């Protein structure tokens, strides 16, 4: 079969893949010569119920793409973030008023972001292959070739991996870590909920996050596997009682919990790029959910890559992208990894855990340190 020729092939049509495609088209690249491959049909992607935290910087990227108005209609604003250590001294409070912003971030549904981006990029004229599955990628001196499962063959100057797990065998210099933790997710309600305030509560086994959403909170509770399995086996009343013990009474009593799910936590970062293939988003780094930085880091990847490739489609451009993203990626990965390992790899009440609690108190007393933390969470390292 004769290959279809493009300038760029993007493997992965989630928020990160759609964002880099849309930004490239808006920066002057011929949209018809950008091939976007996605395994899911648009209606499947729109139905994804997962909850995600979007930073204010991510809102700015979605605004540039023309997708924010649709996302913002159903998103819940985070105006404050309360970070604390359960049962110990030390806490810090980030407030959007201190930074003259409408919000520090937002809680949205993954499917809503997907749907808004699909609607915003539809008029651009991208070459869409969905649903379609990329089976193999071959890299030559002057081009790359992607073969789809249905037999079609695509050829381009460069390829972008934006789908976690795609072509994983090509990863180089990968840093992998199993935290020996489970992440429990659910939607919960409390009888004294504080509107628009998110909580990051460090317990003896890991962080417990409450993100304001609808009439309650999206819960992400990181615990050791044995604890997680026990929590999943509890009935709703017993689970809520355990959550109250772990979190405390800052939002009163937890009164209702929805369906619970669990997933293993780990770090997978970062692939070395080749001459004509670059990875962004979850294809480049899968992070522990502490601080909720995964998708935000991926959207920052998309913005910088679009800036670089709008000017130049060459292996040298990919090297420039890697240099520009190294500091932000490195700092975000190290920060989330450190916080995860303090709890996953140390015993209850260890000096490392106590030190983290003291550092939270110090951050609250030192405005420059608090501002640096807020800037990293909202915009990344710039």
Beta strands, then each sheet from edge to edge (+ up, - down):
strand 1: 4-11
strand 2: 34-38
strand 3: 51-55
strand 4: 76-78
strand 5: 80-85
strand 6: 91-95
strand 7: 105-109
strand 8: 127-130
strand 9: 134-139
strand 10: 144-148
strand 11: 153-161
strand 12: 175-190
strand 13: 197-202
strand 14: 207-213
strand 15: 216-224
strand 16: 254-257
strand 17: 261-269
strand 18: 277-279
strand 19: 285-286
sheet 1: 8+ 2+ 1+ 11+ 10- 9+
sheet 2: 8+ 2+ 1+ 11+ 18+
sheet 3: 3+ 7- 4+
sheet 4: 6+ 5- 13- 14+ 15- 12+ 16-
sheet 5: 6+ 5- 13- 14+ 15- 12+ 17- 19+
end
